[in-house]
């Protein structure tokens, strides 16, 4: 079984994703990056672009990020605020 991590993607008043994920691809301020289970802890600003979430069941969801946001990764979980 593939390793997963808890992912929360939210904007004010809206919870876009909250569950186990295999990966999330994010448009970081300094380039696109992928978060996987067990990723090293960090905080990164995000720029406009596409967020690609691969859920535990393998489904892929794309979310358009139209304004800057922030991502925090620690303790096998990631939080993305849009």
N, CA, C and O atoms as a CHARMM CRD file, in Angstrom:
* protein
*
  328
    1    1 UNK  N      0.84000  -1.18400   0.00000 PROA 1      0.00000
    2    1 UNK  CA     0.00000   0.00000   0.00000 PROA 1      0.00000
    3    1 UNK  C      0.88400   1.24600   0.00000 PROA 1      0.00000
    4    1 UNK  O      1.89200   1.30300   0.70400 PROA 1      0.00000
    5    2 UNK  N      0.49800   2.22900  -0.78800 PROA 2      0.00000
    6    2 UNK  CA     1.26900   3.46900  -0.89200 PROA 2      0.00000
    7    2 UNK  C      1.14200   4.28800   0.39300 PROA 2      0.00000
    8    2 UNK  O      0.12500   4.23400   1.08500 PROA 2      0.00000
    9    3 UNK  N      2.18100   5.03600   0.69200 PROA 3      0.00000
   10    3 UNK  CA     2.17800   5.88700   1.88100 PROA 3      0.00000
   11    3 UNK  C      1.36700   7.14400   1.60600 PROA 3      0.00000
   12    3 UNK  O      1.41000   7.70200   0.51000 PROA 3      0.00000
   13    4 UNK  N      0.63100   7.57700   2.61500 PROA 4      0.00000
   14    4 UNK  CA    -0.19700   8.76400   2.48200 PROA 4      0.00000
   15    4 UNK  C      0.12900   9.76200   3.59300 PROA 4      0.00000
   16    4 UNK  O      0.84600   9.44400   4.54100 PROA 4      0.00000
   17    5 UNK  N     -0.39900  10.95200   3.46000 PROA 5      0.00000
   18    5 UNK  CA    -0.27300  11.99600   4.48200 PROA 5      0.00000
   19    5 UNK  C     -1.59400  12.75200   4.53000 PROA 5      0.00000
   20    5 UNK  O     -2.37800  12.70400   3.58200 PROA 5      0.00000
   21    6 UNK  N     -1.83600  13.44600   5.63100 PROA 6      0.00000
   22    6 UNK  CA    -3.06800  14.22200   5.74500 PROA 6      0.00000
   23    6 UNK  C     -2.87400  15.56900   5.05300 PROA 6      0.00000
   24    6 UNK  O     -1.91000  16.28600   5.32000 PROA 6      0.00000
   25    7 UNK  N     -3.80100  15.89700   4.16400 PROA 7      0.00000
   26    7 UNK  CA    -3.74200  17.13900   3.40400 PROA 7      0.00000
   27    7 UNK  C     -5.01400  17.94200   3.62500 PROA 7      0.00000
   28    7 UNK  O     -6.12300  17.41700   3.52500 PROA 7      0.00000
   29    8 UNK  N     -4.83600  19.21600   3.92500 PROA 8      0.00000
   30    8 UNK  CA    -5.95000  20.15800   4.01300 PROA 8      0.00000
   31    8 UNK  C     -5.67200  21.29900   3.04200 PROA 8      0.00000
   32    8 UNK  O     -4.62100  21.93700   3.10600 PROA 8      0.00000
   33    9 UNK  N     -6.61700  21.55100   2.14900 PROA 9      0.00000
   34    9 UNK  CA    -6.53700  22.68500   1.22700 PROA 9      0.00000
   35    9 UNK  C     -7.80200  23.50500   1.46500 PROA 9      0.00000
   36    9 UNK  O     -8.91500  23.00600   1.30000 PROA 9      0.00000
   37   10 UNK  N     -7.62100  24.78000   1.85800 PROA 10     0.00000
   38   10 UNK  CA    -8.78000  25.60700   2.20000 PROA 10     0.00000
   39   10 UNK  C     -8.56000  27.05900   1.81800 PROA 10     0.00000
   40   10 UNK  O     -7.43200  27.54100   1.71600 PROA 10     0.00000
   41   11 UNK  N     -9.68300  27.73900   1.61100 PROA 11     0.00000
   42   11 UNK  CA    -9.68100  29.19700   1.47200 PROA 11     0.00000
   43   11 UNK  C    -10.75800  29.71200   2.41100 PROA 11     0.00000
   44   11 UNK  O    -11.56500  28.92900   2.91200 PROA 11     0.00000
   45   12 UNK  N    -10.78300  30.97000   2.64900 PROA 12     0.00000
   46   12 UNK  CA   -11.73600  31.54600   3.59600 PROA 12     0.00000
   47   12 UNK  C    -13.15500  31.09500   3.23300 PROA 12     0.00000
   48   12 UNK  O    -13.63000  31.33200   2.12200 PROA 12     0.00000
   49   13 UNK  N    -13.81400  30.45000   4.18000 PROA 13     0.00000
   50   13 UNK  CA   -15.18700  30.01600   3.98400 PROA 13     0.00000
   51   13 UNK  C    -15.38200  28.77000   3.15500 PROA 13     0.00000
   52   13 UNK  O    -16.52200  28.39300   2.88600 PROA 13     0.00000
   53   14 UNK  N    -14.29400  28.10500   2.73000 PROA 14     0.00000
   54   14 UNK  CA   -14.42800  26.93700   1.86400 PROA 14     0.00000
   55   14 UNK  C    -13.33000  25.92600   2.13900 PROA 14     0.00000
   56   14 UNK  O    -12.14600  26.25800   2.09400 PROA 14     0.00000
   57   15 UNK  N    -13.72600  24.69000   2.42500 PROA 15     0.00000
   58   15 UNK  CA   -12.78100  23.59200   2.59600 PROA 15     0.00000
   59   15 UNK  C    -12.74200  22.82700   1.27200 PROA 15     0.00000
   60   15 UNK  O    -13.72000  22.17200   0.91100 PROA 15     0.00000
   61   16 UNK  N    -11.63600  22.90100   0.55300 PROA 16     0.00000
   62   16 UNK  CA   -11.53400  22.31400  -0.78000 PROA 16     0.00000
   63   16 UNK  C    -11.17400  20.83700  -0.71700 PROA 16     0.00000
   64   16 UNK  O    -11.72600  20.03300  -1.46700 PROA 16     0.00000
   65   17 UNK  N    -10.24900  20.47100   0.17300 PROA 17     0.00000
   66   17 UNK  CA    -9.85100  19.07100   0.33800 PROA 17     0.00000
   67   17 UNK  C     -9.40400  18.87700   1.77700 PROA 17     0.00000
   68   17 UNK  O     -8.67600  19.70300   2.32700 PROA 17     0.00000
   69   18 UNK  N     -9.84500  17.78000   2.38400 PROA 18     0.00000
   70   18 UNK  CA    -9.42400  17.44100   3.74300 PROA 18     0.00000
   71   18 UNK  C     -9.45100  15.93000   3.87100 PROA 18     0.00000
   72   18 UNK  O    -10.50600  15.33400   4.08400 PROA 18     0.00000
   73   19 UNK  N     -8.27600  15.31000   3.73800 PROA 19     0.00000
   74   19 UNK  CA    -8.21800  13.85600   3.80200 PROA 19     0.00000
   75   19 UNK  C     -6.82400  13.33300   3.52200 PROA 19     0.00000
   76   19 UNK  O     -5.85500  14.09100   3.48800 PROA 19     0.00000
   77   20 UNK  N     -6.73700  12.03400   3.32200 PROA 20     0.00000
   78   20 UNK  CA    -5.46300  11.38200   3.02900 PROA 20     0.00000
   79   20 UNK  C     -5.11200  11.56500   1.55500 PROA 20     0.00000
   80   20 UNK  O     -5.96600  11.42000   0.68100 PROA 20     0.00000
   81   21 UNK  N     -3.85600  11.88300   1.29200 PROA 21     0.00000
   82   21 UNK  CA    -3.39800  12.10200  -0.08200 PROA 21     0.00000
   83   21 UNK  C     -2.11600  11.31800  -0.33500 PROA 21     0.00000
   84   21 UNK  O     -1.34000  11.05200   0.58400 PROA 21     0.00000
   85   22 UNK  N     -1.91100  10.95800  -1.58400 PROA 22     0.00000
   86   22 UNK  CA    -0.65300  10.33600  -2.02000 PROA 22     0.00000
   87   22 UNK  C      0.36900  11.40300  -2.36000 PROA 22     0.00000
   88   22 UNK  O      1.56000  11.24000  -2.09500 PROA 22     0.00000
   89   23 UNK  N     -0.11000  12.52200  -2.96300 PROA 23     0.00000
   90   23 UNK  CA     0.78800  13.61100  -3.33200 PROA 23     0.00000
   91   23 UNK  C     -0.01100  14.88000  -3.58600 PROA 23     0.00000
   92   23 UNK  O     -1.21900  14.84600  -3.82200 PROA 23     0.00000
   93   24 UNK  N      0.70100  16.00100  -3.53200 PROA 24     0.00000
   94   24 UNK  CA     0.13400  17.27500  -3.95500 PROA 24     0.00000
   95   24 UNK  C      1.24800  18.05400  -4.64000 PROA 24     0.00000
   96   24 UNK  O      2.35600  18.16700  -4.11600 PROA 24     0.00000
   97   25 UNK  N      0.94000  18.58900  -5.81900 PROA 25     0.00000
   98   25 UNK  CA     1.88400  19.39700  -6.58200 PROA 25     0.00000
   99   25 UNK  C      1.44800  20.85200  -6.41900 PROA 25     0.00000
  100   25 UNK  O      0.29500  21.19900  -6.67500 PROA 25     0.00000
  101   26 UNK  N      2.38900  21.70000  -5.98900 PROA 26     0.00000
  102   26 UNK  CA     2.07300  23.08500  -5.65400 PROA 26     0.00000
  103   26 UNK  C      2.94500  24.07300  -6.42300 PROA 26     0.00000
  104   26 UNK  O      4.11700  23.79700  -6.67800 PROA 26     0.00000
  105   27 UNK  N      2.37100  25.24000  -6.79900 PROA 27     0.00000
  106   27 UNK  CA     3.14300  26.27000  -7.49800 PROA 27     0.00000
  107   27 UNK  C      3.84200  27.19300  -6.48400 PROA 27     0.00000
  108   27 UNK  O      3.32100  28.25100  -6.12900 PROA 27     0.00000
  109   28 UNK  N      5.00100  26.78100  -6.03900 PROA 28     0.00000
  110   28 UNK  CA     5.75500  27.58500  -5.08400 PROA 28     0.00000
  111   28 UNK  C      6.26800  28.86800  -5.70500 PROA 28     0.00000
  112   28 UNK  O      6.39700  28.96800  -6.92500 PROA 28     0.00000
  113   29 UNK  N      6.56200  29.85100  -4.86500 PROA 29     0.00000
  114   29 UNK  CA     7.06200  31.14000  -5.33600 PROA 29     0.00000
  115   29 UNK  C      8.36800  30.98600  -6.11200 PROA 29     0.00000
  116   29 UNK  O      8.67200  31.79400  -6.99000 PROA 29     0.00000
  117   30 UNK  N      9.14300  29.94100  -5.78200 PROA 30     0.00000
  118   30 UNK  CA    10.41800  29.72400  -6.46500 PROA 30     0.00000
  119   30 UNK  C     10.38600  28.53100  -7.41100 PROA 30     0.00000
  120   30 UNK  O     11.43300  28.08800  -7.88400 PROA 30     0.00000
  121   31 UNK  N      9.18800  28.00400  -7.69500 PROA 31     0.00000
  122   31 UNK  CA     9.05700  26.89100  -8.62500 PROA 31     0.00000
  123   31 UNK  C      8.07300  25.85800  -8.13000 PROA 31     0.00000
  124   31 UNK  O      7.70000  25.85000  -6.95700 PROA 31     0.00000
  125   32 UNK  N      7.65700  24.99400  -9.02100 PROA 32     0.00000
  126   32 UNK  CA     6.70200  23.93900  -8.70900 PROA 32     0.00000
  127   32 UNK  C      7.38800  22.86500  -7.87700 PROA 32     0.00000
  128   32 UNK  O      8.52900  22.49500  -8.15000 PROA 32     0.00000
  129   33 UNK  N      6.67900  22.36000  -6.84600 PROA 33     0.00000
  130   33 UNK  CA     7.22800  21.28500  -6.03200 PROA 33     0.00000
  131   33 UNK  C      6.13900  20.28400  -5.67100 PROA 33     0.00000
  132   33 UNK  O      4.95200  20.60400  -5.71800 PROA 33     0.00000
  133   34 UNK  N      6.54900  19.07100  -5.31200 PROA 34     0.00000
  134   34 UNK  CA     5.63800  17.99100  -4.95100 PROA 34     0.00000
  135   34 UNK  C      5.87000  17.60100  -3.50500 PROA 34     0.00000
  136   34 UNK  O      7.01000  17.49200  -3.05500 PROA 34     0.00000
  137   35 UNK  N      4.77700  17.39200  -2.77900 PROA 35     0.00000
  138   35 UNK  CA     4.84500  16.92100  -1.39900 PROA 35     0.00000
  139   35 UNK  C      4.35200  15.47900  -1.37400 PROA 35     0.00000
  140   35 UNK  O      3.29900  15.16000  -1.92600 PROA 35     0.00000
  141   36 UNK  N      5.13300  14.61000  -0.72300 PROA 36     0.00000
  142   36 UNK  CA     4.79100  13.19800  -0.53800 PROA 36     0.00000
  143   36 UNK  C      4.81100  12.88300   0.95200 PROA 36     0.00000
  144   36 UNK  O      5.25700  13.70300   1.75400 PROA 36     0.00000
  145   37 UNK  N      4.33400  11.71100   1.32400 PROA 37     0.00000
  146   37 UNK  CA     4.36200  11.27600   2.72200 PROA 37     0.00000
  147   37 UNK  C      5.78400  11.32900   3.25500 PROA 37     0.00000
  148   37 UNK  O      6.73200  10.96600   2.56000 PROA 37     0.00000
  149   38 UNK  N      5.92800  11.78900   4.50400 PROA 38     0.00000
  150   38 UNK  CA     7.23200  11.84100   5.15300 PROA 38     0.00000
  151   38 UNK  C      8.09900  13.00500   4.72600 PROA 38     0.00000
  152   38 UNK  O      9.28400  13.04100   5.05700 PROA 38     0.00000
  153   39 UNK  N      7.53700  13.96000   3.99900 PROA 39     0.00000
  154   39 UNK  CA     8.31900  15.09800   3.50600 PROA 39     0.00000
  155   39 UNK  C      8.90300  15.89900   4.66900 PROA 39     0.00000
  156   39 UNK  O      8.29300  15.99600   5.73400 PROA 39     0.00000
  157   40 UNK  N     10.06500  16.46000   4.46000 PROA 40     0.00000
  158   40 UNK  CA    10.72400  17.32900   5.44100 PROA 40     0.00000
  159   40 UNK  C      9.84300  18.55000   5.73100 PROA 40     0.00000
  160   40 UNK  O      9.14800  19.04400   4.84200 PROA 40     0.00000
  161   41 UNK  N      9.87600  19.02200   6.95300 PROA 41     0.00000
  162   41 UNK  CA     9.05700  20.17500   7.35300 PROA 41     0.00000
  163   41 UNK  C      9.55000  21.46500   6.68500 PROA 41     0.00000
  164   41 UNK  O     10.75500  21.69900   6.58800 PROA 41     0.00000
  165   42 UNK  N      8.60900  22.29400   6.22800 PROA 42     0.00000
  166   42 UNK  CA     8.94200  23.59200   5.65200 PROA 42     0.00000
  167   42 UNK  C      7.67400  24.42200   5.48800 PROA 42     0.00000
  168   42 UNK  O      6.56000  23.90900   5.59300 PROA 42     0.00000
  169   43 UNK  N      7.86100  25.69800   5.23100 PROA 43     0.00000
  170   43 UNK  CA     6.77200  26.62500   4.89200 PROA 43     0.00000
  171   43 UNK  C      7.17800  27.30900   3.60200 PROA 43     0.00000
  172   43 UNK  O      8.33300  27.70500   3.44100 PROA 43     0.00000
  173   44 UNK  N      6.23100  27.45000   2.67900 PROA 44     0.00000
  174   44 UNK  CA     6.54400  28.06800   1.38900 PROA 44     0.00000
  175   44 UNK  C      5.40500  28.96100   0.92600 PROA 44     0.00000
  176   44 UNK  O      4.23800  28.58000   1.01600 PROA 44     0.00000
  177   45 UNK  N      5.74300  30.16400   0.42400 PROA 45     0.00000
  178   45 UNK  CA     4.70500  30.96700  -0.22300 PROA 45     0.00000
  179   45 UNK  C      4.35200  30.32900  -1.56400 PROA 45     0.00000
  180   45 UNK  O      5.18500  29.68300  -2.20000 PROA 45     0.00000
  181   46 UNK  N      3.10100  30.52500  -1.98000 PROA 46     0.00000
  182   46 UNK  CA     2.64200  29.98700  -3.25700 PROA 46     0.00000
  183   46 UNK  C      2.25900  31.13200  -4.17600 PROA 46     0.00000
  184   46 UNK  O      1.81800  32.18800  -3.72300 PROA 46     0.00000
  185   47 UNK  N      2.43400  30.90900  -5.48100 PROA 47     0.00000
  186   47 UNK  CA     2.03300  31.90300  -6.47300 PROA 47     0.00000
  187   47 UNK  C      0.85500  31.34500  -7.27300 PROA 47     0.00000
  188   47 UNK  O      0.44700  30.20100  -7.06900 PROA 47     0.00000
  189   48 UNK  N      0.32200  32.13900  -8.16600 PROA 48     0.00000
  190   48 UNK  CA    -0.78300  31.70800  -8.99900 PROA 48     0.00000
  191   48 UNK  C     -0.37200  30.48700  -9.81400 PROA 48     0.00000
  192   48 UNK  O      0.77000  30.38800 -10.26100 PROA 48     0.00000
  193   49 UNK  N     -1.31100  29.55600 -10.00700 PROA 49     0.00000
  194   49 UNK  CA    -1.02700  28.35400 -10.77700 PROA 49     0.00000
  195   49 UNK  C     -2.03400  27.26100 -10.47900 PROA 49     0.00000
  196   49 UNK  O     -3.12800  27.52400  -9.97800 PROA 49     0.00000
  197   50 UNK  N     -1.65300  26.03500 -10.79200 PROA 50     0.00000
  198   50 UNK  CA    -2.52500  24.87700 -10.62000 PROA 50     0.00000
  199   50 UNK  C     -2.00500  23.99900  -9.48900 PROA 50     0.00000
  200   50 UNK  O     -0.81700  23.68100  -9.43200 PROA 50     0.00000
  201   51 UNK  N     -2.90800  23.61100  -8.58700 PROA 51     0.00000
  202   51 UNK  CA    -2.60700  22.64700  -7.53100 PROA 51     0.00000
  203   51 UNK  C     -3.17500  21.30800  -7.99000 PROA 51     0.00000
  204   51 UNK  O     -4.34100  21.23100  -8.37800 PROA 51     0.00000
  205   52 UNK  N     -2.35700  20.24700  -7.94900 PROA 52     0.00000
  206   52 UNK  CA    -2.82000  18.91500  -8.33600 PROA 52     0.00000
  207   52 UNK  C     -2.75000  18.00100  -7.12000 PROA 52     0.00000
  208   52 UNK  O     -1.67600  17.75600  -6.57000 PROA 52     0.00000
  209   53 UNK  N     -3.90500  17.50600  -6.71400 PROA 53     0.00000
  210   53 UNK  CA    -4.01100  16.64700  -5.54300 PROA 53     0.00000
  211   53 UNK  C     -4.30700  15.23100  -6.00600 PROA 53     0.00000
  212   53 UNK  O     -5.27000  15.00300  -6.73700 PROA 53     0.00000
  213   54 UNK  N     -3.47500  14.27000  -5.57800 PROA 54     0.00000
  214   54 UNK  CA    -3.77800  12.86200  -5.83000 PROA 54     0.00000
  215   54 UNK  C     -4.22300  12.26400  -4.50300 PROA 54     0.00000
  216   54 UNK  O     -3.42200  12.09000  -3.58500 PROA 54     0.00000
  217   55 UNK  N     -5.51700  11.95200  -4.41600 PROA 55     0.00000
  218   55 UNK  CA    -6.10100  11.41500  -3.19300 PROA 55     0.00000
  219   55 UNK  C     -5.67000   9.97100  -2.97500 PROA 55     0.00000
  220   55 UNK  O     -5.09900   9.33300  -3.86000 PROA 55     0.00000
  221   56 UNK  N     -5.95300   9.47400  -1.78300 PROA 56     0.00000
  222   56 UNK  CA    -5.59200   8.10300  -1.40500 PROA 56     0.00000
  223   56 UNK  C     -6.16200   7.07500  -2.37600 PROA 56     0.00000
  224   56 UNK  O     -5.52400   6.05200  -2.62700 PROA 56     0.00000
  225   57 UNK  N     -7.34600   7.32200  -2.92700 PROA 57     0.00000
  226   57 UNK  CA    -7.97100   6.38000  -3.85400 PROA 57     0.00000
  227   57 UNK  C     -7.46700   6.52900  -5.29600 PROA 57     0.00000
  228   57 UNK  O     -7.93700   5.83000  -6.19400 PROA 57     0.00000
  229   58 UNK  N     -6.50900   7.44100  -5.51500 PROA 58     0.00000
  230   58 UNK  CA    -5.91600   7.61800  -6.83100 PROA 58     0.00000
  231   58 UNK  C     -6.55100   8.70400  -7.68100 PROA 58     0.00000
  232   58 UNK  O     -5.99500   9.07300  -8.71500 PROA 58     0.00000
  233   59 UNK  N     -7.70100   9.22500  -7.27200 PROA 59     0.00000
  234   59 UNK  CA    -8.33000  10.28300  -8.05200 PROA 59     0.00000
  235   59 UNK  C     -7.48900  11.56000  -7.97500 PROA 59     0.00000
  236   59 UNK  O     -6.86700  11.85000  -6.95300 PROA 59     0.00000
  237   60 UNK  N     -7.48400  12.31000  -9.06700 PROA 60     0.00000
  238   60 UNK  CA    -6.71300  13.54800  -9.14100 PROA 60     0.00000
  239   60 UNK  C     -7.68200  14.72000  -9.23600 PROA 60     0.00000
  240   60 UNK  O     -8.60400  14.72300 -10.05200 PROA 60     0.00000
  241   61 UNK  N     -7.45100  15.71600  -8.38100 PROA 61     0.00000
  242   61 UNK  CA    -8.25000  16.93700  -8.37500 PROA 61     0.00000
  243   61 UNK  C     -7.32200  18.10400  -8.67400 PROA 61     0.00000
  244   61 UNK  O     -6.23800  18.20700  -8.09900 PROA 61     0.00000
  245   62 UNK  N     -7.74900  18.98300  -9.57400 PROA 62     0.00000
  246   62 UNK  CA    -6.98400  20.18500  -9.87200 PROA 62     0.00000
  247   62 UNK  C     -7.73000  21.40500  -9.35000 PROA 62     0.00000
  248   62 UNK  O     -8.94000  21.53900  -9.53000 PROA 62     0.00000
  249   63 UNK  N     -6.98400  22.28700  -8.70100 PROA 63     0.00000
  250   63 UNK  CA    -7.54400  23.51800  -8.15000 PROA 63     0.00000
  251   63 UNK  C     -6.72500  24.68000  -8.70800 PROA 63     0.00000
  252   63 UNK  O     -5.49500  24.65100  -8.66000 PROA 63     0.00000
  253   64 UNK  N     -7.39400  25.69100  -9.23200 PROA 64     0.00000
  254   64 UNK  CA    -6.69800  26.86500  -9.74400 PROA 64     0.00000
  255   64 UNK  C     -6.45800  27.84400  -8.60300 PROA 64     0.00000
  256   64 UNK  O     -7.38800  28.25700  -7.91000 PROA 64     0.00000
  257   65 UNK  N     -5.20300  28.20400  -8.42400 PROA 65     0.00000
  258   65 UNK  CA    -4.81200  29.17900  -7.41500 PROA 65     0.00000
  259   65 UNK  C     -4.68100  30.52200  -8.12700 PROA 65     0.00000
  260   65 UNK  O     -3.75000  30.73400  -8.90400 PROA 65     0.00000
  261   66 UNK  N     -5.62700  31.43300  -7.85600 PROA 66     0.00000
  262   66 UNK  CA    -5.67500  32.71600  -8.56600 PROA 66     0.00000
  263   66 UNK  C     -5.00200  33.85100  -7.80400 PROA 66     0.00000
  264   66 UNK  O     -4.71300  34.89700  -8.38600 PROA 66     0.00000
  265   67 UNK  N     -4.74800  33.66000  -6.51800 PROA 67     0.00000
  266   67 UNK  CA    -4.05600  34.64100  -5.69200 PROA 67     0.00000
  267   67 UNK  C     -2.99100  33.92000  -4.88100 PROA 67     0.00000
  268   67 UNK  O     -3.09700  32.71000  -4.68300 PROA 67     0.00000
  269   68 UNK  N     -1.97800  34.61600  -4.41200 PROA 68     0.00000
  270   68 UNK  CA    -0.93800  33.95300  -3.62000 PROA 68     0.00000
  271   68 UNK  C     -1.50800  33.26100  -2.38500 PROA 68     0.00000
  272   68 UNK  O     -2.53300  33.66800  -1.83800 PROA 68     0.00000
  273   69 UNK  N     -0.81600  32.20500  -1.96400 PROA 69     0.00000
  274   69 UNK  CA    -1.21000  31.44500  -0.78400 PROA 69     0.00000
  275   69 UNK  C      0.02600  31.00600  -0.03300 PROA 69     0.00000
  276   69 UNK  O      1.12100  31.52500  -0.25500 PROA 69     0.00000
  277   70 UNK  N     -0.15700  30.03800   0.86500 PROA 70     0.00000
  278   70 UNK  CA     0.96800  29.52700   1.64300 PROA 70     0.00000
  279   70 UNK  C      0.74800  28.04400   1.91600 PROA 70     0.00000
  280   70 UNK  O     -0.38400  27.58800   2.07800 PROA 70     0.00000
  281   71 UNK  N      1.86400  27.29300   1.96500 PROA 71     0.00000
  282   71 UNK  CA     1.82300  25.86500   2.28700 PROA 71     0.00000
  283   71 UNK  C      2.73200  25.60500   3.47500 PROA 71     0.00000
  284   71 UNK  O      3.84400  26.12800   3.55300 PROA 71     0.00000
  285   72 UNK  N      2.23900  24.78200   4.40400 PROA 72     0.00000
  286   72 UNK  CA     3.04700  24.35100   5.54900 PROA 72     0.00000
  287   72 UNK  C      3.02600  22.83500   5.58100 PROA 72     0.00000
  288   72 UNK  O      1.96800  22.21500   5.47700 PROA 72     0.00000
  289   73 UNK  N      4.20900  22.24100   5.72500 PROA 73     0.00000
  290   73 UNK  CA     4.34100  20.79200   5.79300 PROA 73     0.00000
  291   73 UNK  C      5.09200  20.44500   7.06800 PROA 73     0.00000
  292   73 UNK  O      6.16600  20.98800   7.33000 PROA 73     0.00000
  293   74 UNK  N      4.51800  19.52600   7.87200 PROA 74     0.00000
  294   74 UNK  CA     5.20700  19.04000   9.06800 PROA 74     0.00000
  295   74 UNK  C      4.46500  17.82700   9.61400 PROA 74     0.00000
  296   74 UNK  O      3.25100  17.70300   9.45400 PROA 74     0.00000
  297   75 UNK  N      5.20200  16.94200  10.25500 PROA 75     0.00000
  298   75 UNK  CA     4.61900  15.76800  10.93000 PROA 75     0.00000
  299   75 UNK  C      3.65600  14.97200  10.05700 PROA 75     0.00000
  300   75 UNK  O      2.56600  14.60900  10.49900 PROA 75     0.00000
  301   76 UNK  N      4.05700  14.70400   8.82500 PROA 76     0.00000
  302   76 UNK  CA     3.28600  13.92100   7.86100 PROA 76     0.00000
  303   76 UNK  C      1.90600  14.50300   7.57600 PROA 76     0.00000
  304   76 UNK  O      0.93700  13.77400   7.36300 PROA 76     0.00000
  305   77 UNK  N      1.84000  15.83200   7.57600 PROA 77     0.00000
  306   77 UNK  CA     0.61600  16.51000   7.15700 PROA 77     0.00000
  307   77 UNK  C      0.97700  17.80200   6.42700 PROA 77     0.00000
  308   77 UNK  O      2.04000  18.37900   6.65400 PROA 77     0.00000
  309   78 UNK  N      0.09500  18.23900   5.56500 PROA 78     0.00000
  310   78 UNK  CA     0.31300  19.48400   4.81900 PROA 78     0.00000
  311   78 UNK  C     -0.95700  20.31100   4.87500 PROA 78     0.00000
  312   78 UNK  O     -2.06500  19.78600   4.76800 PROA 78     0.00000
  313   79 UNK  N     -0.77800  21.61600   5.04600 PROA 79     0.00000
  314   79 UNK  CA    -1.88600  22.55900   5.05000 PROA 79     0.00000
  315   79 UNK  C     -1.60500  23.61100   3.99500 PROA 79     0.00000
  316   79 UNK  O     -0.54600  24.23800   3.99100 PROA 79     0.00000
  317   80 UNK  N     -2.55700  23.79500   3.10600 PROA 80     0.00000
  318   80 UNK  CA    -2.44000  24.78400   2.03100 PROA 80     0.00000
  319   80 UNK  C     -3.56400  25.79100   2.21900 PROA 80     0.00000
  320   80 UNK  O     -4.74400  25.44300   2.17600 PROA 80     0.00000
  321   81 UNK  N     -3.17800  27.04700   2.42700 PROA 81     0.00000
  322   81 UNK  CA    -4.16000  28.12300   2.60100 PROA 81     0.00000
  323   81 UNK  C     -4.13900  29.00100   1.37000 PROA 81     0.00000
  324   81 UNK  O     -3.09300  29.51600   0.97600 PROA 81     0.00000
  325   82 UNK  N     -5.31500  29.16900   0.76200 PROA 82     0.00000
  326   82 UNK  CA    -5.42700  29.94700  -0.47100 PROA 82     0.00000
  327   82 UNK  C     -6.03600  31.30200  -0.20000 PROA 82     0.00000
  328   82 UNK  O     -6.20900  32.09700  -1.12400 PROA 82     0.00000
